[in-house]
Amino acid sequence: MVQGGTVRTTVEEDQQAGAVEEASDLRVALLRIQRQLRTRSGSDITPSQSSALSRIEQSGPVRLGSLAELEGTTAATMSRVIDSLADRQLIERVPDPDDGRASLVCLSPQGGALLHGLRARYTEVLRGALAGLSDDEQRLVRQAIPVLERLSDLLQSSDRTTVP
């Protein structure tokens, strides 16, 4: 709003701007943490490959189209990811018992071992970083975990078309 030649914002506009800034700051912090974990993992697996492996582990044997939908990507993109995982023997293709023309993808023992190793390294890197925080900062992180889990649940349950 303009008064006497100066621009004044309403409390609501200030709150909205603050919420946008907080969301942006959180997004950047989470991306930086994830990037550092990947860098320190010792693996050359891509984020798309890692996400697909985790989803396959979580969902069990799954059709490529269903996996693409779960991952929020196209079947063509998921096909390339699956091909790269199959080349590395991290997944296996098995016949679909409900449709002999189709196949399912499942985690191979090597894929399971890779995920286990990555998670262990991520946990160790985070544990080391947390040890560098003050007691008060560590307490704040512990208190934030349930809130971050809730935020994750909200994002996962929301309609993908509403999340840019």
HELIX and SHEET records of a PDB file:
HELIX    1   1 VAL A   11  ARG A   40  1                                  30    
HELIX    2   2 PRO A   47  SER A   59  1                                  13    
HELIX    3   3 LEU A   64  GLU A   71  1                                   8    
HELIX    4   4 ALA A   75  ASP A   87  1                                  13    
HELIX    5   5 PRO A  109  ALA A  131  1                                  23    
HELIX    6   6 ASP A  135  SER A  157  1                                  23    
HELIX    7   7 ARG A  160  THR A  162  5                                   3    
SHEET    1   A 2 VAL A   2  GLN A   3  0                                        
SHEET    2   A 2 THR A   6  VAL A   7 -1                                        
SHEET    1   B 3 VAL A  62  ARG A  63  0                                        
SHEET    2   B 3 ASP A  99  LEU A 107 -1                                        
SHEET    3   B 3 ILE A  91  ASP A  96 -1                                        
END                                                                             
